[in-house]
Amino acid sequence: MKVELDGNRCVSSGQCVISAPDVFDQSEVDGVSFVRDAEPGPETEEAVREAVSLCPVGAITLLED
């Protein structure tokens, strides 16, 4: 699984960071989220999928292997 996040679409809600803090983080400057780990292990898959479903603007994309 590969994770991508479109920072131009991000509205800084932080749901991804709350759901999967090992995979996502937010900029201290503008609050826009970014991917910390673009290829997380299977142990984070459920949390990443939750982050995708909670993103209010659909800025997160999962690419399956």
N, C-alpha and C positions, 0 to 999 in steps of 0.2 A: 504494500500500500504506500502511495506517495501522497503527500498533503500539499496543496497550494492554497494561498490566500491572496485575494485581490485587494490590496491596500487602498486602491482608489474607490472601492465600493464600501469599505469598512466604515461603520458609523460609531465605532469605539464603545460598543455596548459591553464588551468584556466577557460575554458568555463563553467564548471559546477558552479564555484564560482560566475561568472558574472551572470549566468542565475538564480541561486537559492541560494543566499548567506545565507539564513536562514537554508539551508539544508547541504551545502557543505562549506569547508574551505580548505586552503592550508597550509602546514607546512612551517614555516619560515626558517627552516634548509635546506630542499631540494626541496621545492616547490610541493611535491607530495600532491595531494588532499586527503581529507578524509571526511567521513560523520559525520556531527554534529548532525543530527536528523534522525535516521534510520526509524522512523515511522511518517513522517510529515502529517499534517492535509490536508483535501481536498482543502484548500485555496492555497496550494502550488503545487497542482498536475500538473497544466499546466507548471509551471516553471521547475519542476523536469523532466517532459517529454521532454521539450526543451533541458535541460542539457544532457539527455540521447542521444538525436538525434545529439547534437553538439560535443559530445566526439569523438575525432578523432581516438581513438583506441578501442572504445566500452568497456571501463572499468567499466561502470555503469550498474547495473542490477536492474530492478524493479520486485518485487514479488507482484502479485495482491492478495488481500484477497480472 
